């Protein structure tokens, strides 16, 4: 039962012919065919092979006539007619899996308009399950006699369990073959480290964006968008939130056709329907528990709706992660090859906090650090550069040092040959101490100084155990690496520009060292500078240490011409203040395509030589303004 065309496509083609051939209503001429002339036996024939359930509809009209077919289950009355498939070929062959009574009718384009035949009835005597034997039918509907319900990968709390969100974006023209190889591996489940199976469509120019909802809430609201149920019970039926229709799966082309309904979505139904008005959609991913249907049309950027099976969602239990995964090159920073010995002290602002066993930070809940932690020091002395063994020297708050031999594992755990000294590091809870009950310390995470490229912050954790001896979290010690000379804060920042094709041009990095004015310059590069789309300025880690900071626009010069404060209403107050991809990054969206007012300024940023942006950085404005 492979259907190559659907009702809307054919009717749209017929209407196009009528408009092209008859611009004036009185130019149609006389109708040269009647419904009687299109009747079965006169206008067309129906041949049914009861052994294979293959049915052939054949036009008997001259080849000069454009014809249209539709067929489906025989209705109890005409108002309940359900269309299973359509075609505009003069000969139309279909395989019908289910037994029962069916109808077909033919239409022809005449000088006077479209003329339809009366429905002709035919019967399929026995079901042919071989027409539904492809595994894709089972994955989609649960198999013959069964049904399967799908939901979007989002809920009212904003949770997504497979795709990270309900909608991803793509370039046009992509299909199942863009995301699968000859071995059957797909672009989501293949292993990126295995060159023989890895699939990255971006390498062949097939761009896609796996948009996570958590970082892109503009895609849709957090909600329960309902259910979409496919079945193979007496026919190929679909029910989308109570709207019943029919569907057909073309297992060779990997497309799915809907009649009487449109796929479940999180968008405006009229917009969704406009994206694929023919009612035929591409499937680019389908497994037992997850599916992506691609809306590849012209009304907006092609996108998928991402689904998970309702059974999978209802029984989903989030995995409990109890290990910490560090970057592959972490040893290069914890055991630098040019520093055999390294030294750390407690951070002044947040010397301790809690982490899950997976390394996710937990709030301190009002616990205050000890009044004076300045005497504390932790030194790492490698036995040899890059060696997994060495000595850890801990100096307590009284200034007394203890040396302990350690072995450092590939997972970042220090195993100590003797006990760490233990002492209180909290002013309002004597149970919060530096130390370790199991003689281990785990590297949880670290941060780099963007200017020097050296490690600046290290979080190292001690496992905490409940009364039954089960580890449940880490008490993480926040340490600052000690270097020679006075420490100067340097925050990396840059200006970023993109054309409508998402080709970026970036300024050189500028390092923020305190309050003051800073200038960024863009030069023509790989971007189409006459087709601007997006421009923003980021100051990384600014809000981590300066939550009340601000980035004030002072000047924007395009090819030497000032555009800030121009007559078109662009000034510092109209440019949105916010945060970047990381919550600690301060961002100014100078040109924001997702903001209607900002998008009206796009033409101001076409340039040939330079764009020069000057900002004033203020570390403390007395309140939060970048949020």
PLY file of the C-alpha trace (Angstrom):
ply
format ascii 1.0
element vertex 627
property float x
property float y
property float z
element edge 626
property int vertex1
property int vertex2
end_header
0.00 0.00 0.00
2.52 2.58 -1.22
1.01 5.94 -2.06
3.08 8.37 -4.07
0.74 11.36 -4.12
-1.87 12.86 -1.88
-5.13 14.70 -2.41
-3.87 18.20 -1.76
-1.02 18.02 -4.25
-3.22 16.83 -7.09
-6.01 19.28 -6.42
-3.48 22.10 -6.24
-2.15 21.01 -9.63
-5.67 20.89 -11.08
-6.42 24.36 -9.77
-3.17 25.65 -11.27
-4.19 24.29 -14.66
-7.61 25.90 -14.41
-6.15 29.28 -13.47
-3.51 29.13 -16.21
-5.95 28.10 -18.94
-9.00 30.15 -18.03
-8.27 33.60 -16.65
-11.81 34.72 -17.52
-14.81 32.80 -16.20
-16.58 32.79 -19.60
-13.60 31.28 -21.43
-14.07 27.76 -20.04
-16.23 26.64 -22.94
-18.64 23.77 -22.81
-17.99 20.82 -20.51
-16.88 18.11 -22.93
-17.25 15.15 -20.53
-20.01 14.10 -18.16
-19.94 12.02 -15.01
-21.62 9.22 -16.95
-18.78 9.18 -19.47
-16.33 8.73 -16.59
-18.15 5.75 -15.13
-16.39 2.45 -14.53
-16.18 0.52 -17.79
-16.53 3.70 -19.85
-14.03 6.11 -18.38
-11.84 3.71 -16.42
-11.38 0.10 -15.33
-10.64 -1.52 -11.97
-8.63 -4.75 -11.89
-8.21 -6.56 -8.56
-5.74 -9.41 -8.05
-7.22 -11.23 -5.07
-4.03 -13.29 -4.64
-1.76 -10.31 -4.06
-4.29 -7.55 -3.21
-2.79 -5.42 -5.96
-5.37 -3.14 -7.54
-4.89 -1.30 -10.86
-7.01 1.72 -11.83
-6.63 2.44 -15.55
-7.97 5.50 -17.41
-9.72 4.85 -20.73
-9.65 8.53 -21.70
-7.38 9.92 -24.42
-3.92 10.83 -23.19
-4.74 14.52 -23.65
-6.83 14.44 -20.45
-5.24 15.01 -17.04
-6.82 12.61 -14.58
-7.02 12.32 -10.82
-7.79 9.27 -8.68
-8.82 8.82 -5.09
-9.65 5.60 -3.27
-10.47 4.45 0.23
-12.78 2.35 2.37
-16.38 2.34 1.14
-18.23 4.88 3.30
-21.62 4.41 4.89
-22.50 7.77 3.36
-20.60 10.24 1.23
-20.01 12.65 4.09
-17.94 10.02 5.89
-15.68 9.25 2.94
-12.08 8.56 4.04
-9.39 8.85 1.38
-6.55 6.34 1.62
-4.59 7.45 -1.42
-4.53 9.59 -4.53
-2.67 9.83 -7.84
-2.62 11.84 -11.06
-1.11 9.07 -13.20
-3.28 7.59 -15.94
-2.57 4.14 -14.48
-2.55 3.90 -10.70
-1.52 0.69 -8.91
-1.88 0.22 -5.16
-1.49 -2.65 -2.75
-4.33 -2.81 -0.23
-3.49 -4.89 2.80
-6.87 -5.09 4.52
-9.95 -6.99 3.33
-13.21 -5.10 2.96
-15.29 -2.93 0.68
-13.53 -0.03 -1.07
-14.40 2.72 -3.52
-12.52 4.56 -6.24
-13.49 7.57 -8.29
-11.77 9.34 -11.13
-11.78 13.00 -12.10
-10.74 14.62 -15.36
-9.67 18.16 -16.19
-11.86 19.49 -19.00
-12.22 22.82 -20.74
-15.18 23.50 -18.50
-13.58 22.43 -15.22
-13.02 19.28 -13.20
-15.55 16.49 -13.72
-15.84 13.61 -11.23
-17.13 10.10 -11.81
-19.52 8.41 -9.44
-17.67 6.19 -6.92
-17.09 2.63 -8.17
-17.03 -0.07 -5.51
-14.70 -3.06 -5.35
-13.85 -5.66 -2.74
-10.67 -7.12 -1.23
-11.52 -10.64 -0.09
-8.69 -11.43 2.30
-6.08 -9.50 4.22
-2.52 -9.65 2.87
-0.15 -9.16 5.83
2.90 -9.23 3.54
2.06 -5.69 2.46
2.63 -4.63 6.09
5.66 -6.83 6.78
8.33 -4.14 6.68
9.69 -3.48 10.22
8.87 0.21 9.90
5.16 -0.60 10.11
5.69 -2.35 13.43
7.87 0.45 14.80
5.28 3.05 13.87
2.01 1.34 14.82
2.83 -1.74 16.87
1.97 -4.14 14.04
-1.17 -5.66 12.56
-4.14 -5.55 14.93
-2.35 -3.17 17.28
-2.00 0.55 17.93
0.81 2.74 19.19
0.61 6.21 20.70
3.23 8.93 20.32
3.73 12.21 22.19
6.03 15.18 21.65
9.32 15.14 23.54
8.29 17.91 25.94
5.94 18.15 28.90
4.32 20.81 31.04
7.46 21.01 33.20
9.76 21.47 30.20
11.23 17.97 30.47
12.50 16.16 27.35
13.80 12.61 27.59
15.24 11.75 24.16
15.89 14.73 21.90
16.21 17.51 24.46
13.21 19.23 22.92
10.29 18.85 20.51
11.68 20.66 17.47
14.97 20.59 15.53
15.91 22.57 12.41
17.40 21.55 9.03
18.37 22.70 5.58
15.91 21.82 2.84
16.12 18.68 0.71
17.20 16.29 3.45
15.76 12.82 3.84
16.22 9.48 5.58
19.36 8.83 3.52
20.95 12.06 4.78
20.96 10.64 8.31
21.55 6.91 7.76
24.29 4.92 6.07
24.26 1.65 4.16
24.90 -0.32 7.36
21.77 1.11 8.93
23.46 3.36 11.48
21.74 6.69 12.09
22.96 10.12 13.03
21.70 10.02 16.61
22.69 6.57 17.86
25.94 5.98 15.98
29.16 6.27 17.95
31.04 9.44 17.07
34.38 7.87 18.00
33.92 4.96 15.56
34.87 6.24 12.11
33.22 3.27 10.39
29.79 4.06 11.80
29.86 7.73 12.74
27.42 9.91 10.83
27.73 13.69 10.85
25.55 15.14 8.08
27.20 18.55 8.52
30.31 17.20 6.79
28.36 16.81 3.55
26.65 20.17 3.83
23.46 18.80 5.37
23.15 21.36 8.16
20.95 20.67 11.15
20.50 22.17 14.61
19.58 19.86 17.48
17.91 22.64 19.45
17.53 21.90 23.15
14.37 23.32 24.66
16.06 24.31 27.94
18.22 26.85 26.10
15.62 27.77 23.46
12.30 28.17 25.21
11.12 30.44 22.38
10.50 27.31 20.29
7.27 26.58 22.14
5.72 26.71 25.58
6.21 23.93 28.10
2.99 21.96 27.77
1.36 18.60 27.16
0.45 18.78 23.47
-1.63 15.62 23.41
-1.31 12.29 21.61
-1.02 10.83 18.13
-2.09 7.18 17.73
-1.40 4.99 14.70
-3.11 1.62 14.32
-3.43 -1.27 11.87
-6.88 -2.39 12.98
-9.04 -2.92 9.92
-7.03 -0.26 8.12
-4.16 2.20 8.58
-5.82 4.71 10.90
-4.47 7.73 12.75
-6.02 9.73 15.58
-4.46 13.10 16.45
-6.06 14.49 19.61
-9.46 13.16 18.54
-9.17 14.09 14.84
-9.41 10.80 12.99
-7.89 10.11 9.61
-5.88 7.64 7.57
-2.17 7.31 6.93
0.14 5.43 4.65
3.79 4.55 5.10
6.04 4.39 2.03
8.78 2.16 3.39
11.05 2.67 0.38
10.90 6.47 0.31
10.61 6.71 4.11
7.65 9.05 3.88
4.33 9.09 5.66
1.10 10.48 4.18
-1.81 11.75 6.25
-5.41 12.11 5.09
-7.94 13.91 7.28
-5.40 14.92 9.93
-1.98 16.50 10.31
0.83 15.26 12.55
0.84 16.22 16.22
2.85 19.42 16.69
3.63 22.18 19.15
2.99 24.95 16.62
0.04 26.76 15.12
-1.85 24.13 13.08
-2.34 26.41 10.09
1.40 27.10 9.95
2.20 23.41 10.31
-0.22 22.53 7.50
1.23 25.26 5.27
4.72 23.81 5.59
3.68 20.58 3.82
0.30 21.26 2.21
0.39 17.97 0.28
0.08 16.03 3.53
3.20 13.93 2.85
6.08 14.11 5.30
9.56 12.63 5.54
10.55 10.30 8.35
14.24 10.73 9.16
14.44 8.74 12.40
12.31 5.88 13.72
13.08 3.40 16.48
11.00 1.47 18.99
10.79 4.49 21.29
11.49 7.62 19.24
10.58 9.21 15.92
11.30 12.37 13.92
8.97 13.60 11.17
10.52 16.23 8.91
8.41 19.16 7.71
10.45 20.10 4.63
8.59 22.97 3.03
8.91 26.55 1.90
6.92 28.52 4.46
9.73 28.45 7.05
13.04 26.76 7.84
12.54 22.97 7.59
12.07 21.37 10.98
11.25 18.09 12.65
8.68 17.31 15.26
10.37 14.97 17.74
8.28 12.23 19.33
8.67 9.51 21.91
6.26 6.63 22.38
3.77 7.18 25.19
4.67 3.82 26.72
8.34 4.81 26.81
7.53 8.18 28.37
5.14 6.73 30.96
7.74 4.20 32.07
10.82 6.38 31.73
13.13 6.44 34.74
15.95 9.01 34.45
19.36 7.38 34.71
21.21 8.01 37.94
24.71 9.20 37.08
27.20 8.55 39.86
30.46 9.22 38.08
32.21 12.41 37.07
33.60 12.70 33.56
36.46 15.16 33.13
37.71 16.61 29.83
40.14 14.33 27.99
43.09 16.69 28.57
42.47 17.33 32.27
45.87 15.94 33.33
47.62 18.63 31.28
46.26 21.20 33.73
46.20 19.30 37.03
49.70 17.91 36.33
51.26 20.59 34.08
54.47 19.51 32.39
56.17 22.77 33.22
55.21 22.76 36.92
56.19 19.76 39.00
54.72 21.38 42.11
51.44 23.33 42.25
49.80 25.13 45.15
46.18 26.01 45.98
44.32 28.04 48.61
40.64 28.34 49.46
38.59 30.70 47.33
37.68 33.83 49.30
34.06 34.01 48.16
32.85 30.37 48.00
35.39 28.06 49.66
33.00 25.12 49.72
29.75 23.88 48.24
27.98 20.58 47.56
27.83 18.50 44.38
25.87 15.44 43.32
27.81 12.28 42.62
27.56 13.26 38.94
29.27 16.59 39.61
26.24 18.88 39.47
26.44 21.76 41.93
24.00 21.98 44.85
23.29 25.24 46.70
25.09 25.94 49.99
21.79 26.69 51.75
23.04 29.53 53.93
26.16 27.92 55.40
28.87 30.51 55.99
32.62 29.89 55.64
35.00 30.00 58.57
36.12 33.53 59.39
39.77 32.99 58.47
40.85 30.32 56.00
43.96 32.14 54.86
46.46 29.71 56.44
45.09 26.74 54.49
47.19 25.48 51.61
47.07 22.34 49.47
50.21 21.47 47.48
50.59 18.76 44.85
54.15 17.51 44.39
54.47 15.05 41.51
57.07 12.30 41.88
57.96 13.07 38.25
56.39 15.35 35.65
53.12 13.73 34.58
53.49 10.83 37.05
50.32 9.36 38.62
52.00 9.37 42.04
53.23 12.11 44.31
52.82 13.86 47.64
49.88 15.98 48.81
50.85 18.52 51.46
47.96 20.00 53.45
48.48 23.01 55.73
45.66 23.44 58.27
44.25 26.67 59.69
46.89 26.71 62.43
49.67 26.60 59.85
50.66 22.96 60.50
51.52 20.88 57.42
50.89 17.17 56.75
52.47 15.26 53.85
50.54 12.30 52.37
51.52 10.06 49.45
48.88 9.77 46.73
48.05 7.93 43.52
45.96 9.79 40.92
43.61 7.65 38.80
42.61 8.22 35.18
39.19 9.28 36.47
40.62 12.09 38.58
40.53 10.46 42.03
43.33 10.90 44.55
43.81 7.76 46.64
45.69 8.73 49.80
47.97 6.36 51.73
47.01 7.94 55.05
44.28 10.13 56.48
43.84 13.79 55.63
43.91 16.25 58.51
40.36 17.28 59.44
39.24 20.75 60.57
36.08 22.86 60.54
35.70 25.26 57.61
32.18 26.59 58.35
31.30 29.27 60.93
27.74 28.10 61.63
28.03 24.31 61.37
30.84 22.38 63.01
30.02 19.26 60.99
31.29 20.85 57.77
34.99 20.05 57.70
37.89 19.69 55.37
38.88 16.04 55.26
37.90 12.63 53.87
36.40 9.61 55.61
37.54 7.17 52.90
41.00 8.64 52.16
40.04 9.79 48.68
39.47 13.15 47.01
37.77 13.49 43.62
38.52 16.21 41.09
35.04 17.54 40.27
35.80 20.34 37.82
38.21 23.14 37.07
38.25 26.46 35.27
40.87 28.07 33.08
42.22 31.59 32.94
41.34 32.67 29.40
44.32 35.00 29.24
47.12 32.77 30.54
45.67 29.40 29.51
46.52 28.05 32.98
44.15 26.56 35.52
42.65 29.19 37.83
40.02 27.35 39.91
39.84 23.75 41.11
36.94 21.98 42.83
38.00 18.83 44.65
35.45 16.76 46.57
35.13 14.51 49.57
32.37 11.87 49.41
29.66 12.26 52.04
27.98 9.13 53.42
24.61 8.48 55.07
24.04 6.40 58.20
23.85 3.22 56.12
27.23 3.89 54.53
25.89 4.98 51.13
27.63 7.84 49.36
25.08 10.52 48.40
27.04 13.65 47.44
30.38 15.45 47.48
31.44 18.26 49.77
33.41 20.23 47.22
36.37 22.42 48.21
36.79 25.42 45.92
40.49 26.14 45.53
42.32 28.93 43.71
45.67 28.18 42.11
48.50 30.29 43.49
50.93 31.92 41.06
53.78 34.33 41.45
53.04 38.08 41.42
49.81 39.95 42.00
46.72 38.34 40.53
44.94 40.44 37.89
41.43 39.54 36.81
41.17 39.11 33.05
37.79 38.33 31.48
37.74 37.34 27.82
35.23 39.12 25.57
34.52 39.40 21.85
32.12 40.67 19.21
30.32 38.15 16.97
28.58 38.75 13.62
26.60 36.37 11.40
24.97 36.62 7.99
21.65 34.95 7.18
23.50 31.78 6.19
24.92 31.45 9.72
28.49 32.18 8.63
30.23 33.94 11.50
32.88 36.64 11.69
34.40 37.42 15.08
36.55 40.20 16.52
39.84 39.50 18.23
39.50 38.71 21.94
39.54 41.70 24.27
40.40 41.12 27.95
38.46 43.04 30.58
40.62 43.98 33.57
38.30 46.43 35.34
35.85 49.28 34.88
36.50 51.24 31.71
35.97 51.53 27.96
36.83 48.74 25.51
36.64 48.66 21.71
35.98 45.72 19.36
36.58 45.71 15.61
35.12 43.44 12.94
36.68 43.08 9.48
35.19 41.42 6.39
35.92 37.73 6.52
33.95 34.68 5.40
30.57 36.23 6.23
28.46 38.02 3.66
28.78 41.49 5.17
26.00 42.80 2.93
23.53 40.29 4.38
23.65 40.85 8.17
21.50 38.77 10.49
22.92 38.66 14.01
25.50 40.55 16.08
26.21 40.26 19.79
28.96 41.06 22.29
29.89 38.57 25.03
31.92 39.08 28.20
32.64 35.59 29.51
32.44 34.79 33.26
31.53 38.42 33.96
28.48 37.59 36.07
30.19 34.90 38.05
32.26 37.38 40.05
30.30 40.55 39.22
26.55 39.73 39.22
25.63 43.44 39.20
27.81 44.27 36.20
26.66 46.11 33.09
27.86 46.49 29.51
26.95 49.96 28.24
27.06 50.73 24.51
28.89 53.98 23.81
29.53 53.87 20.07
28.78 51.71 17.02
30.52 52.78 13.85
29.79 51.02 10.55
32.38 51.88 7.89
33.23 54.88 10.07
29.63 56.15 10.36
28.02 56.31 13.80
24.71 54.39 13.98
24.15 54.40 17.75
21.62 57.11 18.56
20.63 57.41 14.92
17.24 58.69 13.85
16.03 55.09 13.51
15.77 54.70 17.26
18.78 52.51 17.97
20.45 53.42 21.27
21.77 51.71 24.38
18.31 51.51 25.95
16.74 49.71 22.97
19.46 47.04 22.69
18.54 44.05 24.87
20.58 43.16 27.92
20.92 39.51 28.81
23.13 36.51 29.38
24.94 34.35 26.86
25.03 30.62 26.25
26.45 30.27 29.76
24.60 31.94 32.64
27.80 33.71 33.75
28.31 35.41 30.37
27.09 38.99 29.98
25.63 39.59 26.50
24.38 42.56 24.47
22.34 41.54 21.40
23.17 44.51 19.20
21.37 42.90 16.25
18.79 40.34 17.37
16.78 38.63 14.61
14.37 37.18 17.20
13.41 40.64 18.44
10.98 42.46 16.16
12.29 45.95 16.99
15.94 44.96 16.69
15.34 43.21 13.35
14.29 46.54 11.82
17.89 47.74 12.26
19.42 45.00 10.10
20.22 47.29 7.15
22.37 49.50 9.41
24.98 46.73 9.71
25.92 46.18 6.08
29.62 47.02 5.94
32.60 46.99 3.61
35.59 47.86 5.80
34.86 47.70 9.55
32.32 47.64 12.32
33.72 49.22 15.47
31.88 48.88 18.79
32.92 50.66 21.98
31.41 49.73 25.35
31.85 50.82 28.92
32.19 47.99 31.46
30.86 48.60 34.96
31.49 45.84 37.48
28.92 47.02 40.05
25.78 49.00 39.21
24.08 48.26 42.53
21.62 45.79 41.02
21.24 43.00 38.48
20.77 44.38 34.94
22.15 41.57 32.76
19.65 38.75 33.18
0 1
1 2
2 3
3 4
4 5
5 6
6 7
7 8
8 9
9 10
10 11
11 12
12 13
13 14
14 15
15 16
16 17
17 18
18 19
19 20
20 21
21 22
22 23
23 24
24 25
25 26
26 27
27 28
28 29
29 30
30 31
31 32
32 33
33 34
34 35
35 36
36 37
37 38
38 39
39 40
40 41
41 42
42 43
43 44
44 45
45 46
46 47
47 48
48 49
49 50
50 51
51 52
52 53
53 54
54 55
55 56
56 57
57 58
58 59
59 60
60 61
61 62
62 63
63 64
64 65
65 66
66 67
67 68
68 69
69 70
70 71
71 72
72 73
73 74
74 75
75 76
76 77
77 78
78 79
79 80
80 81
81 82
82 83
83 84
84 85
85 86
86 87
87 88
88 89
89 90
90 91
91 92
92 93
93 94
94 95
95 96
96 97
97 98
98 99
99 100
100 101
101 102
102 103
103 104
104 105
105 106
106 107
107 108
108 109
109 110
110 111
111 112
112 113
113 114
114 115
115 116
116 117
117 118
118 119
119 120
120 121
121 122
122 123
123 124
124 125
125 126
126 127
127 128
128 129
129 130
130 131
131 132
132 133
133 134
134 135
135 136
136 137
137 138
138 139
139 140
140 141
141 142
142 143
143 144
144 145
145 146
146 147
147 148
148 149
149 150
150 151
151 152
152 153
153 154
154 155
155 156
156 157
157 158
158 159
159 160
160 161
161 162
162 163
163 164
164 165
165 166
166 167
167 168
168 169
169 170
170 171
171 172
172 173
173 174
174 175
175 176
176 177
177 178
178 179
179 180
180 181
181 182
182 183
183 184
184 185
185 186
186 187
187 188
188 189
189 190
190 191
191 192
192 193
193 194
194 195
195 196
196 197
197 198
198 199
199 200
200 201
201 202
202 203
203 204
204 205
205 206
206 207
207 208
208 209
209 210
210 211
211 212
212 213
213 214
214 215
215 216
216 217
217 218
218 219
219 220
220 221
221 222
222 223
223 224
224 225
225 226
226 227
227 228
228 229
229 230
230 231
231 232
232 233
233 234
234 235
235 236
236 237
237 238
238 239
239 240
240 241
241 242
242 243
243 244
244 245
245 246
246 247
247 248
248 249
249 250
250 251
251 252
252 253
253 254
254 255
255 256
256 257
257 258
258 259
259 260
260 261
261 262
262 263
263 264
264 265
265 266
266 267
267 268
268 269
269 270
270 271
271 272
272 273
273 274
274 275
275 276
276 277
277 278
278 279
279 280
280 281
281 282
282 283
283 284
284 285
285 286
286 287
287 288
288 289
289 290
290 291
291 292
292 293
293 294
294 295
295 296
296 297
297 298
298 299
299 300
300 301
301 302
302 303
303 304
304 305
305 306
306 307
307 308
308 309
309 310
310 311
311 312
312 313
313 314
314 315
315 316
316 317
317 318
318 319
319 320
320 321
321 322
322 323
323 324
324 325
325 326
326 327
327 328
328 329
329 330
330 331
331 332
332 333
333 334
334 335
335 336
336 337
337 338
338 339
339 340
340 341
341 342
342 343
343 344
344 345
345 346
346 347
347 348
348 349
349 350
350 351
351 352
352 353
353 354
354 355
355 356
356 357
357 358
358 359
359 360
360 361
361 362
362 363
363 364
364 365
365 366
366 367
367 368
368 369
369 370
370 371
371 372
372 373
373 374
374 375
375 376
376 377
377 378
378 379
379 380
380 381
381 382
382 383
383 384
384 385
385 386
386 387
387 388
388 389
389 390
390 391
391 392
392 393
393 394
394 395
395 396
396 397
397 398
398 399
399 400
400 401
401 402
402 403
403 404
404 405
405 406
406 407
407 408
408 409
409 410
410 411
411 412
412 413
413 414
414 415
415 416
416 417
417 418
418 419
419 420
420 421
421 422
422 423
423 424
424 425
425 426
426 427
427 428
428 429
429 430
430 431
431 432
432 433
433 434
434 435
435 436
436 437
437 438
438 439
439 440
440 441
441 442
442 443
443 444
444 445
445 446
446 447
447 448
448 449
449 450
450 451
451 452
452 453
453 454
454 455
455 456
456 457
457 458
458 459
459 460
460 461
461 462
462 463
463 464
464 465
465 466
466 467
467 468
468 469
469 470
470 471
471 472
472 473
473 474
474 475
475 476
476 477
477 478
478 479
479 480
480 481
481 482
482 483
483 484
484 485
485 486
486 487
487 488
488 489
489 490
490 491
491 492
492 493
493 494
494 495
495 496
496 497
497 498
498 499
499 500
500 501
501 502
502 503
503 504
504 505
505 506
506 507
507 508
508 509
509 510
510 511
511 512
512 513
513 514
514 515
515 516
516 517
517 518
518 519
519 520
520 521
521 522
522 523
523 524
524 525
525 526
526 527
527 528
528 529
529 530
530 531
531 532
532 533
533 534
534 535
535 536
536 537
537 538
538 539
539 540
540 541
541 542
542 543
543 544
544 545
545 546
546 547
547 548
548 549
549 550
550 551
551 552
552 553
553 554
554 555
555 556
556 557
557 558
558 559
559 560
560 561
561 562
562 563
563 564
564 565
565 566
566 567
567 568
568 569
569 570
570 571
571 572
572 573
573 574
574 575
575 576
576 577
577 578
578 579
579 580
580 581
581 582
582 583
583 584
584 585
585 586
586 587
587 588
588 589
589 590
590 591
591 592
592 593
593 594
594 595
595 596
596 597
597 598
598 599
599 600
600 601
601 602
602 603
603 604
604 605
605 606
606 607
607 608
608 609
609 610
610 611
611 612
612 613
613 614
614 615
615 616
616 617
617 618
618 619
619 620
620 621
621 622
622 623
623 624
624 625
625 626
